[in-house]
Amino acid sequence: MGEAFPATSMPDRDWWSALWPDPQGMLQALGIMPGMTVLDLCCGDGYFTAPLAKLVEGKVYALDLDESMIEMARAETARQGVSVQKWIHADALDVAGHLPEKVDYVLMANTFHGVPDQPALIRAVRSVLAPKGLFGIVNWKTLPREETMVLGQPRGPRSEMRMPPARLAAVVEAGDFISQATIELPPYHYGSVFRAL
């Protein structure tokens, strides 16, 4: 692939923090617990990477295709005084070739809707998970874009790109996963957690 997923550009940090005032609380709601080894897949500027590293005491790998995003994420984790096991500059589909171990949890926030080959990505995620590992996906609700206002502007992907939980579950479960939970993440998101079979 070698290019960013469509409509997944990184938002400005001000509206990111308006949407997610408690990123660590959101991560806990998705079932991420201390002691887990976690991959932040398509980590972007590190908005979730730093709180994730705090939560699991640094047992985090972070991957992004965009090197400038990784540099921003590195700076953010340094600012928050936390560390990451390994920064990976690579295509998400190639993740298996870059991880030195299987992980307990793969987190993918706000990018799955734009993945051109979702079944291939699910296979890549499945290949790096430990037995019964978890795959958590944070998605925008299927509200019209003009209704998902943040700081006075419509935000998020185009309305037609948004995936309802049932469609997401059908796609992920076809890749040897079973649905564990769907969590409301107000105001405009939901999180779906899947367990590897």
Secondary structure as UniProt FT lines:
FT   TURN            6..7
FT   HELIX           13..19
FT   HELIX           23..29
FT   TURN            30..31
FT   TURN            34..35
FT   STRAND          38..41
FT   TURN            44..45
FT   TURN            47..48
FT   HELIX           49..55
FT   TURN            56..58
FT   STRAND          60..64
FT   HELIX           67..79
FT   TURN            80..81
FT   STRAND          86..89
FT   HELIX           92..97
FT   STRAND          103..109
FT   HELIX           112..114
FT   HELIX           118..128
FT   STRAND          129..140
FT   HELIX           145..147
FT   STRAND          149..150
FT   TURN            151..152
FT   STRAND          153..154
FT   HELIX           159..161
FT   HELIX           165..173
FT   TURN            174..176
FT   STRAND          177..185
FT   TURN            186..188
FT   STRAND          189..196
//
